[in-house]
Amino acid sequence: MEPFDKDELSDRELDAILAAWESPPAPARLRAAVFPEASKPWWRALWSASIRVPVPVACFLVLALAFAAWRWFPPAAPRAVTKTVYRDRIVRAPADTAGSNSHQLQPVAELRVRIIRSRNAKN
């Protein structure tokens, strides 16, 4: 039987060809990418590592971290102004603040109501 006379090979012929076939060597670039010669230190491998995360999951994680930071670190409370109050004696105001008569407040004797209808009109 002439080889390739019907463009079909029997199983025995295919097995013989397969046993004699040698694969070509891989390119050097591919070999270096798959089998690196020198391994990286663990800290460098840690810095260059990556994790693939879907965009919706990443957005949710960012929002969750922002909410946690907002709840964990509340804004500082405003400072309260304190004043020492003595109950057994009266403290007089110094002379420079004597113009303010907060301890002598009196109700208004006559109330004069003024209605302003517009800015340009004379009332």
N, CA, C and O atoms as CSV, one atom per row, in Angstrom:
chain,resi,resn,atom,element,x,y,z
A,1,MET,N,N,0.840,-1.172,0.000
A,1,MET,CA,C,0.000,0.000,0.000
A,1,MET,C,C,0.880,1.228,0.000
A,1,MET,O,O,1.821,1.321,0.788
A,2,GLU,N,N,0.596,2.133,-0.840
A,2,GLU,CA,C,1.369,3.361,-0.982
A,2,GLU,C,C,0.923,4.336,0.104
A,2,GLU,O,O,-0.277,4.529,0.299
A,3,PRO,N,N,1.889,4.967,0.830
A,3,PRO,CA,C,1.459,5.921,1.862
A,3,PRO,C,C,0.799,7.133,1.224
A,3,PRO,O,O,1.217,7.609,0.169
A,4,PHE,N,N,-0.219,7.608,1.875
A,4,PHE,CA,C,-0.972,8.792,1.475
A,4,PHE,C,C,-1.676,8.620,0.128
A,4,PHE,O,O,-1.891,9.603,-0.581
A,5,ASP,N,N,-2.035,7.392,-0.235
A,5,ASP,CA,C,-2.718,7.240,-1.505
A,5,ASP,C,C,-4.182,7.652,-1.419
A,5,ASP,O,O,-4.759,8.101,-2.410
A,6,LYS,N,N,-4.798,7.500,-0.223
A,6,LYS,CA,C,-6.182,7.903,-0.060
A,6,LYS,C,C,-6.306,9.098,0.892
A,6,LYS,O,O,-7.418,9.448,1.288
A,7,ASP,N,N,-5.219,9.713,1.257
A,7,ASP,CA,C,-5.168,10.802,2.237
A,7,ASP,C,C,-5.701,10.378,3.595
A,7,ASP,O,O,-6.161,11.201,4.387
A,8,GLU,N,N,-5.631,9.085,3.845
A,8,GLU,CA,C,-6.028,8.565,5.137
A,8,GLU,C,C,-4.938,7.628,5.628
A,8,GLU,O,O,-4.323,6.906,4.843
A,9,LEU,N,N,-4.706,7.645,6.927
A,9,LEU,CA,C,-3.708,6.762,7.527
A,9,LEU,C,C,-4.418,5.845,8.505
A,9,LEU,O,O,-5.410,6.205,9.139
A,10,SER,N,N,-3.863,4.639,8.597
A,10,SER,CA,C,-4.440,3.689,9.548
A,10,SER,C,C,-3.922,4.030,10.948
A,10,SER,O,O,-3.036,4.867,11.123
A,11,ASP,N,N,-4.502,3.357,11.922
A,11,ASP,CA,C,-4.075,3.601,13.302
A,11,ASP,C,C,-2.617,3.206,13.508
A,11,ASP,O,O,-1.905,3.883,14.250
A,12,ARG,N,N,-2.159,2.144,12.883
A,12,ARG,CA,C,-0.764,1.718,13.041
A,12,ARG,C,C,0.180,2.751,12.443
A,12,ARG,O,O,1.210,3.076,13.034
A,13,GLU,N,N,-0.166,3.254,11.294
A,13,GLU,CA,C,0.681,4.268,10.673
A,13,GLU,C,C,0.708,5.549,11.506
A,13,GLU,O,O,1.761,6.171,11.646
A,14,LEU,N,N,-0.431,5.947,12.055
A,14,LEU,CA,C,-0.469,7.135,12.915
A,14,LEU,C,C,0.363,6.926,14.176
A,14,LEU,O,O,1.071,7.836,14.607
A,15,ASP,N,N,0.286,5.746,14.765
A,15,ASP,CA,C,1.082,5.459,15.965
A,15,ASP,C,C,2.572,5.493,15.647
A,15,ASP,O,O,3.365,5.979,16.453
A,16,ALA,N,N,2.962,4.981,14.480
A,16,ALA,CA,C,4.377,4.990,14.100
A,16,ALA,C,C,4.866,6.427,13.881
A,16,ALA,O,O,5.965,6.782,14.307
A,17,ILE,N,N,4.064,7.233,13.230
A,17,ILE,CA,C,4.452,8.630,13.004
A,17,ILE,C,C,4.521,9.397,14.318
A,17,ILE,O,O,5.421,10.208,14.534
A,18,LEU,N,N,3.553,9.126,15.194
A,18,LEU,CA,C,3.530,9.813,16.482
A,18,LEU,C,C,4.734,9.448,17.331
A,18,LEU,O,O,5.279,10.306,18.025
A,19,ALA,N,N,5.155,8.208,17.291
A,19,ALA,CA,C,6.326,7.789,18.076
A,19,ALA,C,C,7.595,8.434,17.547
A,19,ALA,O,O,8.504,8.713,18.328
A,20,ALA,N,N,7.686,8.678,16.247
A,20,ALA,CA,C,8.891,9.254,15.662
A,20,ALA,C,C,8.891,10.784,15.740
A,20,ALA,O,O,9.939,11.401,15.549
A,21,TRP,N,N,7.753,11.402,16.012
A,21,TRP,CA,C,7.666,12.860,15.999
A,21,TRP,C,C,8.275,13.464,17.250
A,21,TRP,O,O,8.062,12.967,18.356
A,22,GLU,N,N,9.036,14.539,17.073
A,22,GLU,CA,C,9.611,15.284,18.195
A,22,GLU,C,C,9.083,16.709,18.122
A,22,GLU,O,O,9.049,17.324,17.057
A,23,SER,N,N,8.676,17.212,19.267
A,23,SER,CA,C,8.136,18.571,19.293
A,23,SER,C,C,9.275,19.577,19.198
A,23,SER,O,O,10.375,19.318,19.687
A,24,PRO,N,N,9.024,20.706,18.581
A,24,PRO,CA,C,10.073,21.726,18.501
A,24,PRO,C,C,10.285,22.359,19.880
A,24,PRO,O,O,9.365,22.377,20.698
A,25,PRO,N,N,11.474,22.873,20.139
A,25,PRO,CA,C,11.716,23.494,21.446
A,25,PRO,C,C,10.902,24.787,21.603
A,25,PRO,O,O,10.612,25.479,20.627
A,26,ALA,N,N,10.549,25.086,22.835
A,26,ALA,CA,C,9.781,26.300,23.116
A,26,ALA,C,C,10.669,27.514,22.950
A,26,ALA,O,O,11.870,27.430,23.206
A,27,PRO,N,N,10.120,28.633,22.532
A,27,PRO,CA,C,10.924,29.843,22.424
A,27,PRO,C,C,11.484,30.239,23.803
A,27,PRO,O,O,10.888,29.931,24.835
A,28,ALA,N,N,12.611,30.912,23.802
A,28,ALA,CA,C,13.263,31.283,25.071
A,28,ALA,C,C,12.388,32.238,25.878
A,28,ALA,O,O,12.361,32.169,27.107
A,29,ARG,N,N,11.682,33.117,25.198
A,29,ARG,CA,C,10.813,34.066,25.898
A,29,ARG,C,C,9.699,33.339,26.651
A,29,ARG,O,O,9.383,33.686,27.789
A,30,LEU,N,N,9.108,32.330,26.011
A,30,LEU,CA,C,8.051,31.555,26.648
A,30,LEU,C,C,8.594,30.742,27.811
A,30,LEU,O,O,7.971,30.669,28.870
A,31,ARG,N,N,9.758,30.130,27.612
A,31,ARG,CA,C,10.355,29.326,28.676
A,31,ARG,C,C,10.673,30.199,29.896
A,31,ARG,O,O,10.475,29.772,31.033
A,32,ALA,N,N,11.166,31.420,29.661
A,32,ALA,CA,C,11.494,32.309,30.778
A,32,ALA,C,C,10.229,32.770,31.505
A,32,ALA,O,O,10.253,32.984,32.717
A,33,ALA,N,N,9.128,32.923,30.770
A,33,ALA,CA,C,7.889,33.363,31.409
A,33,ALA,C,C,7.253,32.242,32.238
A,33,ALA,O,O,6.708,32.497,33.313
A,34,VAL,N,N,7.322,31.014,31.744
A,34,VAL,CA,C,6.690,29.892,32.437
A,34,VAL,C,C,7.586,29.352,33.548
A,34,VAL,O,O,7.111,29.047,34.642
A,35,PHE,N,N,8.862,29.237,33.269
A,35,PHE,CA,C,9.813,28.695,34.249
A,35,PHE,C,C,10.872,29.744,34.550
A,35,PHE,O,O,11.926,29.747,33.913
A,36,PRO,N,N,10.620,30.632,35.503
A,36,PRO,CA,C,11.628,31.658,35.804
A,36,PRO,C,C,12.888,31.016,36.398
A,36,PRO,O,O,12.826,30.073,37.188
A,37,GLU,N,N,14.013,31.560,35.988
A,37,GLU,CA,C,15.293,31.015,36.446
A,37,GLU,C,C,15.512,31.299,37.934
A,37,GLU,O,O,15.746,30.382,38.721
A,38,ALA,N,N,15.433,32.572,38.307
A,38,ALA,CA,C,15.657,32.942,39.704
A,38,ALA,C,C,14.316,33.355,40.308
A,38,ALA,O,O,13.597,34.177,39.740
A,39,SER,N,N,13.994,32.789,41.442
A,39,SER,CA,C,12.728,33.149,42.076
A,39,SER,C,C,12.881,34.481,42.812
A,39,SER,O,O,13.959,34.803,43.311
A,40,LYS,N,N,11.802,35.244,42.876
A,40,LYS,CA,C,11.812,36.540,43.551
A,40,LYS,C,C,11.788,36.330,45.063
A,40,LYS,O,O,11.276,35.315,45.536
A,41,PRO,N,N,12.333,37.274,45.826
A,41,PRO,CA,C,12.168,37.192,47.276
A,41,PRO,C,C,10.687,37.310,47.634
A,41,PRO,O,O,9.901,37.867,46.867
A,42,TRP,N,N,10.316,36.793,48.781
A,42,TRP,CA,C,8.900,36.761,49.165
A,42,TRP,C,C,8.301,38.155,49.273
A,42,TRP,O,O,7.127,38.345,48.955
A,43,TRP,N,N,9.090,39.139,49.719
A,43,TRP,CA,C,8.547,40.478,49.872
A,43,TRP,C,C,8.303,41.135,48.525
A,43,TRP,O,O,7.351,41.900,48.377
A,44,ARG,N,N,9.149,40.849,47.537
A,44,ARG,CA,C,8.950,41.408,46.201
A,44,ARG,C,C,7.762,40.728,45.516
A,44,ARG,O,O,6.999,41.376,44.800
A,45,ALA,N,N,7.614,39.445,45.736
A,45,ALA,CA,C,6.453,38.745,45.183
A,45,ALA,C,C,5.168,39.259,45.824
A,45,ALA,O,O,4.133,39.338,45.162
A,46,LEU,N,N,5.228,39.608,47.107
A,46,LEU,CA,C,4.055,40.147,47.791
A,46,LEU,C,C,3.674,41.504,47.223
A,46,LEU,O,O,2.488,41.787,47.052
A,47,TRP,N,N,4.663,42.355,46.925
A,47,TRP,CA,C,4.379,43.685,46.371
A,47,TRP,C,C,3.861,43.616,44.947
A,47,TRP,O,O,3.103,44.493,44.533
A,48,SER,N,N,4.240,42.619,44.195
A,48,SER,CA,C,3.810,42.534,42.803
A,48,SER,C,C,2.606,41.619,42.615
A,48,SER,O,O,2.177,41.409,41.481
A,49,ALA,N,N,2.052,41.073,43.683
A,49,ALA,CA,C,0.889,40.193,43.576
A,49,ALA,C,C,-0.353,41.012,43.239
A,49,ALA,O,O,-0.419,42.207,43.525
A,50,SER,N,N,-1.323,40.361,42.637
A,50,SER,CA,C,-2.575,41.038,42.307
A,50,SER,C,C,-3.730,40.081,42.536
A,50,SER,O,O,-3.589,38.862,42.440
A,51,ILE,N,N,-4.883,40.674,42.843
A,51,ILE,CA,C,-6.109,39.913,43.036
A,51,ILE,C,C,-7.164,40.542,42.138
A,51,ILE,O,O,-7.390,41.751,42.196
A,52,ARG,N,N,-7.791,39.751,41.331
A,52,ARG,CA,C,-8.824,40.260,40.433
A,52,ARG,C,C,-10.151,40.291,41.189
A,52,ARG,O,O,-10.591,39.291,41.756
A,53,VAL,N,N,-10.772,41.471,41.180
A,53,VAL,CA,C,-12.042,41.674,41.878
A,53,VAL,C,C,-13.013,42.328,40.903
A,53,VAL,O,O,-12.640,43.283,40.222
A,54,PRO,N,N,-14.238,41.844,40.819
A,54,PRO,CA,C,-15.223,42.505,39.946
A,54,PRO,C,C,-15.504,43.932,40.416
A,54,PRO,O,O,-15.423,44.220,41.610
A,55,VAL,N,N,-15.829,44.811,39.492
A,55,VAL,CA,C,-16.039,46.227,39.807
A,55,VAL,C,C,-17.155,46.436,40.825
A,55,VAL,O,O,-16.962,47.243,41.736
A,56,PRO,N,N,-18.313,45.769,40.741
A,56,PRO,CA,C,-19.341,45.993,41.760
A,56,PRO,C,C,-18.880,45.596,43.159
A,56,PRO,O,O,-19.209,46.266,44.137
A,57,VAL,N,N,-18.125,44.519,43.253
A,57,VAL,CA,C,-17.612,44.093,44.560
A,57,VAL,C,C,-16.613,45.115,45.091
A,57,VAL,O,O,-16.621,45.424,46.282
A,58,ALA,N,N,-15.758,45.641,44.226
A,58,ALA,CA,C,-14.788,46.647,44.654
A,58,ALA,C,C,-15.494,47.918,45.117
A,58,ALA,O,O,-15.095,48.512,46.119
A,59,CYS,N,N,-16.545,48.347,44.397
A,59,CYS,CA,C,-17.305,49.537,44.812
A,59,CYS,C,C,-17.968,49.318,46.155
A,59,CYS,O,O,-17.955,50.210,47.004
A,60,PHE,N,N,-18.544,48.150,46.360
A,60,PHE,CA,C,-19.169,47.840,47.646
A,60,PHE,C,C,-18.139,47.856,48.765
A,60,PHE,O,O,-18.415,48.381,49.844
A,61,LEU,N,N,-16.958,47.291,48.532
A,61,LEU,CA,C,-15.918,47.287,49.562
A,61,LEU,C,C,-15.462,48.700,49.903
A,61,LEU,O,O,-15.238,49.011,51.073
A,62,VAL,N,N,-15.323,49.552,48.905
A,62,VAL,CA,C,-14.920,50.945,49.164
A,62,VAL,C,C,-15.986,51.659,49.989
A,62,VAL,O,O,-15.662,52.365,50.944
A,63,LEU,N,N,-17.259,51.479,49.623
A,63,LEU,CA,C,-18.337,52.112,50.377
A,63,LEU,C,C,-18.411,51.565,51.808
A,63,LEU,O,O,-18.638,52.326,52.749
A,64,ALA,N,N,-18.223,50.265,51.975
A,64,ALA,CA,C,-18.264,49.671,53.305
A,64,ALA,C,C,-17.115,50.188,54.164
A,64,ALA,O,O,-17.303,50.468,55.348
A,65,LEU,N,N,-15.930,50.315,53.577
A,65,LEU,CA,C,-14.790,50.851,54.337
A,65,LEU,C,C,-15.003,52.316,54.697
A,65,LEU,O,O,-14.639,52.739,55.795
A,66,ALA,N,N,-15.585,53.095,53.792
A,66,ALA,CA,C,-15.854,54.503,54.093
A,66,ALA,C,C,-16.886,54.619,55.214
A,66,ALA,O,O,-16.733,55.451,56.108
A,67,PHE,N,N,-17.934,53.796,55.177
A,67,PHE,CA,C,-18.946,53.822,56.235
A,67,PHE,C,C,-18.345,53.391,57.564
A,67,PHE,O,O,-18.639,53.990,58.599
A,68,ALA,N,N,-17.503,52.356,57.549
A,68,ALA,CA,C,-16.877,51.895,58.788
A,68,ALA,C,C,-15.962,52.968,59.366
A,68,ALA,O,O,-15.935,53.169,60.581
A,69,ALA,N,N,-15.214,53.659,58.513
A,69,ALA,CA,C,-14.341,54.733,58.999
A,69,ALA,C,C,-15.160,55.882,59.556
A,69,ALA,O,O,-14.779,56.501,60.550
A,70,TRP,N,N,-16.302,56.171,58.905
A,70,TRP,CA,C,-17.166,57.249,59.390
A,70,TRP,C,C,-17.742,56.895,60.756
A,70,TRP,O,O,-17.835,57.762,61.625
A,71,ARG,N,N,-18.129,55.645,60.962
A,71,ARG,CA,C,-18.701,55.240,62.241
A,71,ARG,C,C,-17.619,55.034,63.298
A,71,ARG,O,O,-17.864,55.270,64.481
A,72,TRP,N,N,-16.440,54.601,62.897
A,72,TRP,CA,C,-15.366,54.320,63.844
A,72,TRP,C,C,-14.756,55.611,64.383
A,72,TRP,O,O,-14.428,55.693,65.567
A,73,PHE,N,N,-14.602,56.616,63.528
A,73,PHE,CA,C,-13.998,57.884,63.919
A,73,PHE,C,C,-15.039,58.998,63.818
A,73,PHE,O,O,-15.081,59.716,62.819
A,74,PRO,N,N,-15.878,59.146,64.843
A,74,PRO,CA,C,-16.884,60.216,64.773
A,74,PRO,C,C,-16.213,61.579,64.872
A,74,PRO,O,O,-15.101,61.680,65.391
A,75,PRO,N,N,-16.866,62.626,64.385
A,75,PRO,CA,C,-16.258,63.954,64.472
A,75,PRO,C,C,-16.096,64.357,65.936
A,75,PRO,O,O,-16.882,63.967,66.799
A,76,ALA,N,N,-15.069,65.136,66.186
A,76,ALA,CA,C,-14.789,65.553,67.555
A,76,ALA,C,C,-15.910,66.460,68.056
A,76,ALA,O,O,-16.449,67.280,67.313
A,77,ALA,N,N,-16.239,66.294,69.317
A,77,ALA,CA,C,-17.276,67.121,69.915
A,77,ALA,C,C,-16.743,68.541,70.077
A,77,ALA,O,O,-15.565,68.729,70.378
A,78,PRO,N,N,-17.602,69.542,69.879
A,78,PRO,CA,C,-17.123,70.917,70.049
A,78,PRO,C,C,-16.734,71.161,71.506
A,78,PRO,O,O,-17.322,70.607,72.435
A,79,ARG,N,N,-15.748,71.987,71.661
A,79,ARG,CA,C,-15.280,72.274,73.021
A,79,ARG,C,C,-16.298,73.134,73.749
A,79,ARG,O,O,-16.826,74.102,73.201
A,80,ALA,N,N,-16.557,72.770,74.968
A,80,ALA,CA,C,-17.498,73.523,75.782
A,80,ALA,C,C,-16.738,74.625,76.518
A,80,ALA,O,O,-15.664,74.395,77.075
A,81,VAL,N,N,-17.315,75.820,76.507
A,81,VAL,CA,C,-16.717,76.936,77.226
A,81,VAL,C,C,-17.200,76.848,78.663
A,81,VAL,O,O,-18.402,76.857,78.929
A,82,THR,N,N,-16.277,76.766,79.560
A,82,THR,CA,C,-16.647,76.626,80.972
A,82,THR,C,C,-16.347,77.916,81.707
A,82,THR,O,O,-15.446,78.666,81.331
A,83,LYS,N,N,-17.087,78.160,82.727
A,83,LYS,CA,C,-16.923,79.351,83.540
A,83,LYS,C,C,-17.094,78.937,84.990
A,83,LYS,O,O,-18.003,78.177,85.323
A,84,THR,N,N,-16.244,79.422,85.828
A,84,THR,CA,C,-16.338,79.094,87.241
A,84,THR,C,C,-17.433,79.945,87.875
A,84,THR,O,O,-17.437,81.169,87.745
A,85,VAL,N,N,-18.350,79.288,88.554
A,85,VAL,CA,C,-19.458,79.983,89.207
A,85,VAL,C,C,-19.324,79.750,90.707
A,85,VAL,O,O,-19.231,78.614,91.174
A,86,TYR,N,N,-19.318,80.851,91.446
A,86,TYR,CA,C,-19.252,80.773,92.898
A,86,TYR,C,C,-20.650,81.017,93.455
A,86,TYR,O,O,-21.258,82.043,93.153
A,87,ARG,N,N,-21.156,80.124,94.237
A,87,ARG,CA,C,-22.505,80.262,94.754
A,87,ARG,C,C,-22.559,81.062,96.053
A,87,ARG,O,O,-23.609,81.605,96.396
A,88,ASP,N,N,-21.480,81.140,96.757
A,88,ASP,CA,C,-21.519,81.794,98.059
A,88,ASP,C,C,-21.145,83.269,98.011
A,88,ASP,O,O,-21.253,83.947,99.033
A,89,ARG,N,N,-20.709,83.796,96.871
A,89,ARG,CA,C,-20.366,85.209,96.781
A,89,ARG,C,C,-20.679,85.739,95.390
A,89,ARG,O,O,-20.772,84.965,94.437
A,90,ILE,N,N,-20.839,87.024,95.269
A,90,ILE,CA,C,-21.135,87.689,94.007
A,90,ILE,C,C,-19.834,88.221,93.434
A,90,ILE,O,O,-19.066,88.889,94.127
A,91,VAL,N,N,-19.596,87.924,92.176
A,91,VAL,CA,C,-18.397,88.400,91.503
A,91,VAL,C,C,-18.803,89.565,90.621
A,91,VAL,O,O,-19.646,89.409,89.738
A,92,ARG,N,N,-18.212,90.737,90.850
A,92,ARG,CA,C,-18.519,91.928,90.060
A,92,ARG,C,C,-17.731,91.896,88.763
A,92,ARG,O,O,-16.613,91.384,88.712
A,93,ALA,N,N,-18.325,92.448,87.722
A,93,ALA,CA,C,-17.654,92.515,86.434
A,93,ALA,C,C,-16.572,93.574,86.491
A,93,ALA,O,O,-16.758,94.587,87.165
A,94,PRO,N,N,-15.467,93.390,85.823
A,94,PRO,CA,C,-14.425,94.415,85.797
A,94,PRO,C,C,-14.932,95.688,85.132
A,94,PRO,O,O,-15.972,95.671,84.473
A,95,ALA,N,N,-14.208,96.787,85.298
A,95,ALA,CA,C,-14.628,98.102,84.819
A,95,ALA,C,C,-14.709,98.160,83.295
A,95,ALA,O,O,-15.538,98.902,82.767
A,96,ASP,N,N,-13.881,97.407,82.566
A,96,ASP,CA,C,-13.886,97.491,81.112
A,96,ASP,C,C,-15.129,96.847,80.497
A,96,ASP,O,O,-15.455,97.142,79.347
A,97,THR,N,N,-15.821,95.992,81.217
A,97,THR,CA,C,-17.055,95.399,80.712
A,97,THR,C,C,-18.273,95.988,81.399
A,97,THR,O,O,-19.353,95.399,81.353
A,98,ALA,N,N,-18.116,97.156,82.044
A,98,ALA,CA,C,-19.228,97.773,82.760
A,98,ALA,C,C,-20.297,98.284,81.812
A,98,ALA,O,O,-21.431,98.496,82.243
A,99,GLY,N,N,-19.984,98.492,80.535
A,99,GLY,CA,C,-20.957,98.979,79.563
A,99,GLY,C,C,-22.063,97.972,79.311
A,99,GLY,O,O,-23.168,98.357,78.926
A,100,SER,N,N,-21.798,96.715,79.515
A,100,SER,CA,C,-22.844,95.714,79.320
A,100,SER,C,C,-23.619,95.559,80.619
A,100,SER,O,O,-23.045,95.214,81.652
A,101,ASN,N,N,-24.905,95.810,80.568
A,101,ASN,CA,C,-25.725,95.756,81.768
A,101,ASN,C,C,-26.564,94.490,81.780
A,101,ASN,O,O,-27.787,94.559,81.904
A,102,SER,N,N,-25.927,93.345,81.652
A,102,SER,CA,C,-26.657,92.090,81.579
A,102,SER,C,C,-27.365,91.762,82.891
A,102,SER,O,O,-28.396,91.090,82.879
A,103,HIS,N,N,-26.837,92.218,84.007
A,103,HIS,CA,C,-27.503,91.923,85.283
A,103,HIS,C,C,-28.589,92.957,85.606
A,103,HIS,O,O,-29.315,92.801,86.587
A,104,GLN,N,N,-28.704,93.998,84.799
A,104,GLN,CA,C,-29.715,95.029,85.021
A,104,GLN,C,C,-30.733,95.076,83.882
A,104,GLN,O,O,-31.263,96.149,83.594
A,105,LEU,N,N,-31.018,93.975,83.237
A,105,LEU,CA,C,-31.958,93.957,82.117
A,105,LEU,C,C,-33.369,94.248,82.610
A,105,LEU,O,O,-33.773,93.765,83.668
A,106,GLN,N,N,-34.118,95.038,81.844
A,106,GLN,CA,C,-35.482,95.422,82.196
A,106,GLN,C,C,-36.359,95.183,80.966
A,106,GLN,O,O,-35.852,95.237,79.846
A,107,PRO,N,N,-37.642,94.924,81.136
A,107,PRO,CA,C,-38.525,94.780,79.979
A,107,PRO,C,C,-38.723,96.128,79.286
A,107,PRO,O,O,-38.519,97.177,79.898
A,108,VAL,N,N,-39.114,96.102,78.032
A,108,VAL,CA,C,-39.320,97.304,77.237
A,108,VAL,C,C,-40.584,98.004,77.729
A,108,VAL,O,O,-41.617,97.365,77.929
A,109,ALA,N,N,-40.496,99.330,77.922
A,109,ALA,CA,C,-41.643,100.086,78.410
A,109,ALA,C,C,-42.654,100.323,77.295
A,109,ALA,O,O,-43.855,100.201,77.534
A,110,GLU,N,N,-42.213,100.656,76.097
A,110,GLU,CA,C,-43.116,100.928,74.989
A,110,GLU,C,C,-42.583,100.222,73.751
A,110,GLU,O,O,-41.405,100.351,73.421
A,111,LEU,N,N,-43.447,99.472,73.062
A,111,LEU,CA,C,-43.049,98.738,71.875
A,111,LEU,C,C,-43.469,99.521,70.648
A,111,LEU,O,O,-44.654,99.804,70.473
A,112,ARG,N,N,-42.515,99.879,69.792
A,112,ARG,CA,C,-42.801,100.620,68.565
A,112,ARG,C,C,-42.548,99.689,67.379
A,112,ARG,O,O,-41.409,99.342,67.067
A,113,VAL,N,N,-43.628,99.302,66.740
A,113,VAL,CA,C,-43.527,98.388,65.613
A,113,VAL,C,C,-43.319,99.196,64.345
A,113,VAL,O,O,-44.004,100.197,64.134
A,114,ARG,N,N,-42.386,98.784,63.495
A,114,ARG,CA,C,-42.105,99.463,62.239
A,114,ARG,C,C,-42.155,98.423,61.136
A,114,ARG,O,O,-41.366,97.478,61.151
A,115,ILE,N,N,-43.052,98.569,60.188
A,115,ILE,CA,C,-43.208,97.625,59.087
A,115,ILE,C,C,-42.519,98.212,57.864
A,115,ILE,O,O,-42.823,99.334,57.458
A,116,ILE,N,N,-41.632,97.496,57.300
A,116,ILE,CA,C,-40.909,97.925,56.101
A,116,ILE,C,C,-41.423,97.082,54.945
A,116,ILE,O,O,-41.206,95.871,54.897
A,117,ARG,N,N,-42.113,97.747,54.006
A,117,ARG,CA,C,-42.738,97.013,52.913
A,117,ARG,C,C,-41.766,96.757,51.769
A,117,ARG,O,O,-41.773,95.660,51.211
A,118,SER,N,N,-40.965,97.682,51.414
A,118,SER,CA,C,-39.966,97.466,50.383
A,118,SER,C,C,-38.716,98.239,50.734
A,118,SER,O,O,-38.729,99.126,51.588
A,119,ARG,N,N,-37.685,97.905,50.093
A,119,ARG,CA,C,-36.400,98.483,50.403
A,119,ARG,C,C,-36.321,99.960,49.967
A,119,ARG,O,O,-35.677,100.753,50.654
A,120,ASN,N,N,-36.957,100.356,48.844
A,120,ASN,CA,C,-36.844,101.676,48.291
A,120,ASN,C,C,-37.889,102.667,48.827
A,120,ASN,O,O,-37.702,103.878,48.708
A,121,ALA,N,N,-38.986,102.165,49.415
A,121,ALA,CA,C,-40.039,103.047,49.872
A,121,ALA,C,C,-39.626,103.717,51.180
A,121,ALA,O,O,-38.984,103.103,52.032
A,122,LYS,N,N,-40.010,105.003,51.325
A,122,LYS,CA,C,-39.715,105.724,52.567
A,122,LYS,C,C,-40.847,105.481,53.531
A,122,LYS,O,O,-42.009,105.683,53.179
A,123,ASN,N,N,-40.553,105.071,54.683
A,123,ASN,CA,C,-41.573,104.748,55.681
A,123,ASN,C,C,-41.635,105.803,56.730
A,123,ASN,O,O,-42.438,105.704,57.659
